[in-house]
């Protein structure tokens, strides 16, 4: 009769630990830090269970331009394998945090992906084409970090691309109707979408001053008021997330002058994904400027 001969205890423990550590390494999600929650949202859509995403700017009541990074944010960035931020001076604190904790991480600067530079409108996510390019770059970063799940990332990317098709169709339909229509805004938050819709945007000096937290020149304020009171524009878009007294005054004048007003937020609203957020913004413009309006 053959008797079972147990393995030495140390060997058994070693085999168990090796198996456990291998499983843990395979199961551990890829740490991702996104400066803004819309990048974080898309990162989750592409990475699914393979990623653990931390989004820094996600408070709808917070002015992103006034954000100051905390020690907890610095620790999150230091421990991330992939870091995503917009660039072109929208989130300069992220660049500083990365420099303060150098390490083997993949850094994605979205503005650089689309060839934008300092001085350009920083609200680049309001063009779905930008987010598609980011999604492709992020999928490539995930594949490099976790090649075993390449097929999953590719499938998620294809699903994300398909989900943008209705938004692009809506943009095309609105462009056919609104190209050349004059509009204005309290800040250039909606600027990328205005461009996609072919609308003519007025009062840019005023918008840039408000975005940069400086006082608009008196002549720019007067020009804005005249555009509203004399109906030189058909739509006003205001920053629904951050404002100041002079911007609020313009919104009030627009409503008094019966100029349609639409709000646009800088971060993705709670409970929404990127696709539904953009669709909601386009629907708001559609309702504000219906086809029957003269």
N, C-alpha and C positions, 0 to 999 in steps of 0.2 A: 504494500500500500504506500502511495506517495503522500507525504504530509506537506501541507502548505508551510512554506518557510517565509516568515514575514521579512520585509525589507528593514534595514536599519532605520530607526526613527529619524535620524538626521537626514537620510536620503529621502525619505517620504516627505518630510517637511520641505526639503529643498525643491522637490518636484512640484509640490503644491504651490509654493510661493512663486516659482517660475511660471506656472500656468496662470496663477492669479494676476501676476504683474503683466503678463502678455495680454490677458483679457482686459485688464484695466487700461493698458495703453491703447488697445484697439477701441475700447468703449469711450474713452475720454473725449469729450467734444472739443472742437477747435475754438479757442478763445478769440472773440472778435470784439473790438471796440469801435463804435461809429460815433463820430462827433455829433451827427444829427440823426433823429429817429427815423427819417424816411430811408436813409442808407441802411440803418439797422434793420428796418422792416424788410427791405429787399434782400439783405444778407440772410435773414431767416428763411425767406421764401426759396432762396437758392440752396442754402445749406441744410435746411430742415433740422433733423435731430443730430446732425454731425457738427453743429455749431452751438456755441453759447455766446449770445450777443448782448453787449451792454451799450445802450444808447445814452449819450450824455445830454444833449439838448432834446428834451421831450415834454417839458412843462408848457402847456398852452398859454399860461399866464406870464411867461418869462420873456423878456426882450433878449433875443439871442445876441444882439450887439453889445449888451451890457454884461454878458456872462463872464465870470471869473472862476477858473478851475480850482477845485478843492484838493486836499491831499488824497482823498479817496479816488478822485478822478485820475490823479497822477499814478496811483497804485494800479488802477485798472489798465491804464495804458502800458505801464511797465510790464504787466503780466500777459499782455495780449500777443497772439501769434499773427493776427492781421489787424491793422488799424486803417480806418477809412475817415477821410475828412474832405471838405469841399475845396479849401484853398482860396486863392485870390483874396486874402484878407478878411474872409468871412469868419473864420475860426482860427485866428493866429495863435491862440493859446495852445492849440493841438501841436503845432510845429515845435513850440517851445518844450512841451512835455516829452515829445519824442526825442528831442535833442538831449534832454536831461536824463533819459534812461535808454542809452543805446543798447541794442540787442538784436538777435537774429529774428526779426519780424518782417512781414510784408506790409509795406505802407502804400496805400492807394490814395492818391490826390486826384479827386474827380475832375477838377478844373483842368489839370494837366492832360487828362485823357482826351479832352475835347479841344485842346489848344487855346484855352483862355488864359489871360494874363491879368496882372494887377491893374485895376482901373476899369475892367469890364464889369458888367452887372453880375454881382456874386450869386444871385438867386437862380442858379443854373438848373436846379431840379424841376423847375416849372416847365421844362421841355422834356417830354417822355423819351425822346431820342437819347438824351443824356443818360437817363436811368437805364436804358437798354445797354448802352456802352459800358456803364458801370457794372451792370449785372454780368456781362461777358467777362470783364476783367476779374470780377470777384470769383466767378466760377473757375477761371483759370488758376487763381490763387488757391482755391480750395483743392483743386485737382493736384496741384503741386504738393500741398500739405498732406493730402489724404488720397493718393492715387487709387486706392482700392475701391473708392466710391465714385470714381469718375463718371460712370454711367448714370448714377443717381443725380449728380450735379448737372449733367447734360440734360437729363429729362426735366429737371426743375427749371433750368434755364429756358428750355423750349416752351414749357408751360407759362413761364413769366412773359416771354415774347408774345405768345398767343393772347395773353390777357391784356396786352397793350393795344391790340388791334381795334377793339371798339372805341378806345380813346382816340386813336389816330383817325378813325372814321368820323368821329364827332368833330375833331379839329378840322378835317377837310370840309365837312358840311358847313361849319360856321365860317370858315375862310371864304367859301363861295358866296356867303351872304354879307360878311362883315369886312372884307378886305377894303381898305381905304377909309373906313369909318373912323372919325376922330374920337379919341378917348383920353382920359387923364387919370392920374393916380396920386395919392399922398406920398407914396414911396414906390420905388421900382420893383417891388416884390413880384408883381405879375408880369414883369417885362418880357421874360422869355415866352410866355404864352401869348402876350399881345403880338409878339413878332410872328409866332406860328399862325395866329389868326389873321395876320396881314393888316392889323389895325394901326392907325397913325396915332402915336402917343405924343401928347403935348406936355408942357410944363416940366421938362426934365430938370432944369436948374433947381426948382423948388423940391422935386422928389429927391435929388441927390443930397441937398442940404439936410432934409429931414432924416434921411437914412444915416448920414454921418453925424447926427446929433448937433448940427449947427443951425443957427437962425437963418431962415431964408431971407434973401435981400428983399427990400420993400417993393422993388419993381417986379420981382418974381411973384410975390404975394398978390400984387395988383393984377398981374397978368392971369394968374390962376382964377382969381375972383371974376374977372371979366369973361374968361372962357366959360365959367359956370353960369353967370347971370345972363350972358348973351347967347347961351346955347351953342357955343362953338364946339362943344364936345357932346357926345351922345351917352357917355358912360363914365362914372367915377369908380375906381377901385381903391379901397382903403386897406391899410394894414390892420387886420382884425386882431392882431396879437400885441401890437405895440403902437402907441400913438403919442402925440403931444398936443398942446392947446391950439397951435396954428393949423395942424392937420385936422383936428376935430372941428375947427371953425369951417374949413373947406367942405367937410362932410355935411355940416349943417346947412351951408349955403346951397350945396347940390340938392339936398332934399327940399329946401324951400323953393328952388328953381325947377323942381320936378325933373331933375336929371337922375336917371336910375343909378343906384349905388350897390356895389357888390363888395363883400369882404373877402380878403385873401390872407390866410395865415402863413407864417414862416415855417412852422413845424407841422408835422402830420397830426391831425386831430386825434384825440383818444378814441379807440374803438374802430378806427378805420385803417385799411391798408392803403398803400400808395395809389393803387388803381382806382379805388372808390373815392379817394380824396380828389384826385384830378377830375374824375367824372363829375363829382359834385360841383367843383369850381366851374367847369364848362356848362353844366346845367344851369347854374346861377346866371351866367352870361346869356345863355339862350333865353331864359325867362325875362331877363332885364331888357333884352333887345329882340323881341319876337319878330318873326318875318313880316307880320302885318303892320309893324310900326313904320310910319313914314320917315 
